[in-house]
Amino acid sequence: MTKWVFRGLAGVLALSLIMLLTHSLRLWGDKQAYQQALAAVGRATPAPTPQDDREAGSQSKPTAAPTAAAPTATAPPAAETPAASTPQPTPTPEPIPDEAAGLLEIDLNALQAVNSDVIGWVEIPGTLVSYPLMQGEDNHHYLDYDWRGDPSVSGSVFLESTNQPDLSNYSLIIYAHRMLDDSMFGSLRFYEEEAYWQEHPSVYLLTSDGLRQYDIFAAHEAPITSLVYRLDLEKSHLEQDFLDFCLDSSIIDTGIVPQPEEQVLTLSTCTVNGYDARWVVQAVLRSSWERG
């Protein structure tokens, strides 16, 4: 009888060890995908804090992406053919800034294998803003869950649920918590000073299609009932009214004036002045590069 009891206990112990090993390997794989993405952009993972348990990593300098060569102009037609204008060469695309060159090395497929809600990566070079970009079925889930789908006080950085996942809307809104340790969107508060904007003037979005650069033009506190959070700006032809409001409300003067046909990105987070307003940093799309 005692022999069978010991055999039973040994079987239970072996099964428990197998389950523990399987769970550990899954967590290790998730962590590897995230660490590899951070290494690609040449940033260290933020140090652990009571609100952020990610491990610190090594920092490496990103390298500039190669510049595409300009195509050669087509030769003029032969004399016996009807006259035609000589095609002009296509302008050479601007090279990706050194500060963002490493973003194209991020393996979004590896992150999406962990969570299919990953639609890209958002970064402001030189700041703590460098995270997977999520999109859920609503604007509540990722307030309390990290990019892996695990419960988290810090939540995630996520796109407005009604925006198109291909980022084709005129107005894009990205949300995240204002953490006390400046993680997530906590560092956006520093855009109260023009000097900080001068040091960190651009926001980059990486998707499966390529990389986009948005130049920051405004920072201010926006009521939740303002045009900033209207989702029908194009349908109601309110683009110019929206831009006028943002520029008039901004507490920094960047000299950048977006046009109504240019896409606008709003980074939105909490304020310290109650629940009726949000602190926003807004940027206009100025450059994009396709994946090679």
Beta strands, then each sheet from edge to edge (+ up, - down):
strand 1: 118-123
strand 2: 130-134
strand 3: 157-159
strand 4: 171-175
strand 5: 202-206
strand 6: 210-223
strand 7: 264-269
strand 8: 277-290
sheet 1: 1+ 2- 3- 4+ 7+ 8- 6+ 5- 1+
end
